Structure formats: structure tokens, C-alpha cells
Amino acid sequence: MAWIYNSPMSSPALPWNGTLLLDAHVAVLHGHAGDSAAHAHYAHQLLLSDGAPWQVEIDGARQQGQRLWLPSFQPHAILSAPTDGCTVFLEPAHADLEQIQQHLQSLPGNAAQLHEWLPRLSRPQPLDRRVQAALARITQHLPGPVPAADIAEAAHLSTSQLHRRFQSDLAVTLRGWVLWQRLRSALAHHLRGHSLTDSAHAAGFADLPHLSRSLRRMFGIGAAQLQGLQLHAA
């Protein structure tokens, strides 16, 4: 899978602390994102700060700054995060890359001021009606198994056409999209006060280790690093 990236870091990641705004296609973390091992994830990521700079490693090269953009599936590691930074995750099909690139250096580094920018940065792209039908059927299946053949039938596509459509329209595999939805669901469930084990099962993971492995691949952290977050649902 495209996001598996072996970590050169041997020390455990520091906890994430702060508030998390979780919307349908965007998430905003305001606080301390902690460190992370090398990883790559589906969403575009913006690292914003009005104070201390972010320090990251991208494809083995160290960079730092107060305004950084990490494209979808860009391997990276967070080496040092500001205590009062802002991290934005935007799904590619709902991200306006032109606006991100044009206004990156002007974006505020706190969630309250950033809120008015989000509609501009997360303008949705039109999706083919067959892809929309596939996404609707996936929602019906989750948190249970998601059979590709059934999703393809609902979208009036062959299985191979379905996989190509996901890659071209959503910039991710069908399996990757389902995993992303499970991670979002598990995170929201846990931050509403449920245990990590219950949250893993509620999102369709086999067990807590399965959830933890997925978190490490996608975000470079273990489930325990999420304990300091508070959920602010949009």
C-alpha cells in the first residue's frame, strides 16, 4: 500500500494535546500535535504556527517553518511541533490546491481565525455520479465488511473500473478510502468518551492492535498518543 513508510525513529511519539474539530472532509487540530514517526496519509496536511516553527522530515530532508504544506501521501515525520500550533487535514477530493498554494503564507495559525478560511480551502470537486453511488453504498456497509463487488454493482461499474475510478476521482484506492473512514470513525468514537478497544470495534477494526497499526501507518503514532485530545464536532 502506498502509505507504508518505514520509520527511522526509534523513540516513542509524544502525546497529542489540544482540541480537534472533525467535519465530514476536514479536520483541524489546535494545540500540540506531538512528534511522529515517518508516515504518509491520504489527506493533504497544513502545518501552521504563529510562534515557534514546525520541524519536519520530508523524504529524508529536514525542513522547518511556520507555514508548511504536505501533499497527499507525502512521506514525512514531525520532529518538533509548536505547543500552540494548528494542523489541518483536507481530503484531496475536497481540497482547493490553488487556494492553498496561493494563500498558505497568509493563513492564521489558530483554529478560531482559520475557521473562516476553511470553506475556501476545502471547496469540493464535482464527483462522477457513479463514484457518488459507490460512496453511498460504502456508508451503508460500514462499519462492517465492504465487498468490492457489491460496491461496483451499486455504481454500475465493473470491479476493475471501480478501482480505477477511485484512483482517478478520489486519489486513493477503494481499500484506502475505507480505511480512512474507519480511522475517522474510531477517532470520533474514542474522543466522545469510549475506550480505545470499544472504538476500534465500533469502527470495524478487528481489535485494538489492528487500529494501532493503522494509526502508525497513517499518522506515525500509537493510539495512546490520542489521549490528550478533545473533540469539537462541526
C-alpha positions in Angstrom: 0.0 0.0 0.0 1.2 3.5 -0.9 1.3 4.9 2.6 3.5 2.3 4.3 6.8 4.0 5.0 9.4 2.6 7.4 10.3 4.9 10.3 13.9 5.8 11.1 12.8 7.0 14.6 13.2 4.6 17.5 11.8 6.8 20.3 8.1 6.8 21.0 6.0 9.8 19.8 4.9 12.4 22.3 1.2 12.7 23.1 -1.1 14.9 21.0 -2.8 17.6 23.1 -5.5 20.1 22.2 -8.9 20.3 20.5 -9.9 18.5 17.3 -12.6 19.9 15.0 -13.8 16.9 12.9 -16.0 17.6 9.9 -17.0 15.4 7.0 -14.0 16.1 4.9 -11.7 18.2 7.0 -10.1 18.0 10.5 -8.4 20.8 12.4 -6.2 20.2 15.4 -5.3 23.2 17.5 -2.7 22.5 20.2 0.4 20.4 20.4 0.5 17.7 17.7 3.4 16.0 19.3 6.1 14.1 17.4 5.5 11.3 15.0 7.4 8.6 13.2 7.7 8.7 9.5 4.3 8.1 7.8 2.1 9.1 4.9 -1.7 9.6 4.8 -4.5 10.2 2.4 -5.3 13.8 3.4 -3.3 16.9 2.4 -1.9 18.4 5.6 -1.2 22.0 6.5 1.1 22.9 9.4 0.5 26.4 10.7 2.0 28.4 13.6 2.2 32.0 14.7 5.0 31.2 17.1 7.7 28.5 17.1 8.3 26.8 13.7 7.4 23.3 12.8 10.3 21.0 12.2 9.6 18.1 9.9 11.5 15.5 7.8 10.2 15.1 4.3 11.7 12.3 2.2 14.8 12.2 4.4 15.4 16.0 4.3 14.7 18.3 7.3 12.6 21.4 6.9 11.2 24.0 9.3 8.7 26.8 9.0 5.6 28.4 10.3 3.6 27.5 7.2 4.1 24.1 5.6 2.0 22.1 3.2 2.4 18.3 2.9 0.6 16.9 -0.1 -1.5 13.7 0.0 0.7 10.5 0.6 3.9 12.6 1.1 6.1 10.6 3.4 7.1 12.8 6.4 7.8 12.8 10.1 7.0 15.5 12.7 10.3 16.2 14.5 9.2 19.1 16.6 5.8 20.8 16.9 4.8 24.1 18.4 2.8 23.9 21.6 0.1 26.1 20.2 0.1 25.2 16.5 -2.7 24.4 14.1 -2.8 21.2 11.9 -5.3 21.0 9.1 -6.2 17.7 7.2 -8.1 18.1 3.9 -9.3 15.2 1.8 -8.0 15.6 -1.8 -11.4 15.5 -3.4 -12.5 18.4 -1.2 -9.3 20.5 -1.3 -8.7 23.5 -3.5 -5.0 23.3 -4.1 -4.8 26.6 -6.0 -6.2 28.4 -2.9 -3.9 26.5 -0.6 -0.8 27.4 -2.6 -1.9 31.0 -3.1 -2.8 31.8 0.5 -0.6 29.4 2.5 1.7 32.1 3.9 -1.3 34.3 4.9 -3.2 31.6 6.8 -3.7 32.3 10.5 -2.0 29.9 12.9 -5.0 29.3 15.2 -8.3 27.5 14.7 -10.6 30.4 15.6 -9.3 32.7 12.9 -8.7 29.8 10.4 -12.4 28.8 10.6 -13.5 31.5 8.0 -10.8 30.2 5.6 -11.9 26.6 5.6 -14.8 26.9 3.0 -12.3 28.4 0.6 -9.6 25.8 1.2 -12.0 22.8 1.2 -14.1 23.6 -1.9 -15.4 20.2 -3.1 -14.6 18.9 -6.5 -17.6 17.5 -8.6 -17.7 13.7 -8.4 -18.9 11.4 -11.0 -22.4 10.1 -10.2 -21.1 6.5 -10.2 -18.5 7.4 -7.6 -21.2 9.1 -5.5 -23.2 5.9 -5.7 -20.2 3.9 -4.6 -19.6 6.1 -1.6 -23.2 5.9 -0.6 -23.1 2.1 -0.7 -19.9 2.1 1.3 -21.6 4.1 4.0 -24.4 1.5 4.1 -21.8 -1.3 4.7 -19.7 0.4 7.3 -18.6 -0.4 10.0 -18.9 -4.0 8.6 -17.0 -5.5 5.7 -17.1 -3.6 2.4 -17.2 -6.1 -0.6 -15.8 -4.5 -3.7 -18.2 -6.5 -6.0 -21.3 -5.1 -4.3 -19.9 -1.5 -4.4 -19.1 -1.9 -8.1 -22.6 -3.2 -8.7 -24.2 -0.2 -6.9 -22.1 2.1 -9.1 -22.9 0.2 -12.3 -19.2 -0.4 -12.9 -17.0 -3.5 -13.2 -14.7 -4.1 -10.2 -11.7 -3.0 -12.2 -13.5 0.1 -13.4 -14.4 0.9 -9.8 -10.8 0.7 -8.6 -9.7 3.0 -11.5 -12.4 5.5 -10.7 -11.3 5.7 -7.0 -7.8 6.3 -8.1 -8.7 9.0 -10.6 -11.5 10.8 -8.8 -10.5 10.4 -5.1 -6.7 9.8 -5.5 -6.9 6.7 -3.3 -7.7 3.0 -3.6 -11.0 1.7 -2.5 -9.3 -0.1 0.4 -7.6 3.1 1.3 -10.8 5.1 1.3 -12.5 2.5 3.6 -9.5 2.5 6.0 -9.6 6.3 6.1 -13.3 6.2 7.0 -12.7 3.6 9.7 -9.9 5.7 11.3 -12.1 8.8 11.3 -15.0 6.8 12.9 -12.7 5.3 15.6 -11.2 8.6 16.5 -14.6 10.3 16.8 -15.9 7.4 18.9 -13.0 7.5 21.2 -13.0 11.3 21.7 -16.7 11.0 22.7 -15.6 9.1 25.8 -15.4 5.5 24.7 -12.4 3.2 25.3 -9.9 2.7 22.5 -10.9 -1.0 22.4 -14.6 -0.2 22.0 -13.8 2.4 19.5 -11.7 0.0 17.4 -14.6 -2.5 17.3 -17.2 0.2 16.6 -15.3 1.3 13.5 -14.9 -2.2 12.2 -11.3 -2.9 13.2 -10.6 -6.5 14.3 -9.1 -5.3 17.6 -7.1 -2.5 19.3 -3.7 -3.7 17.8 -5.3 -3.5 14.3 -6.3 0.1 15.0 -2.9 0.9 16.4 -1.1 -0.5 13.4 -3.3 1.6 11.1 -2.7 4.7 13.1 1.1 4.2 12.9 1.0 3.7 9.2 -1.2 6.8 8.6 -0.1 9.2 11.3 3.1 7.8 12.8 1.7 7.5 16.3 0.1 4.9 18.5 -3.5 5.0 19.9 -2.2 6.0 23.3 -0.9 9.3 21.9 -4.5 10.5 21.3 -5.5 10.6 25.0 -4.9 14.3 25.3 -7.3 15.4 22.5 -10.8 16.8 23.0 -13.4 16.6 20.2 -15.2 19.6 18.9 -17.6 18.2 16.3 -18.6 20.6 13.5 
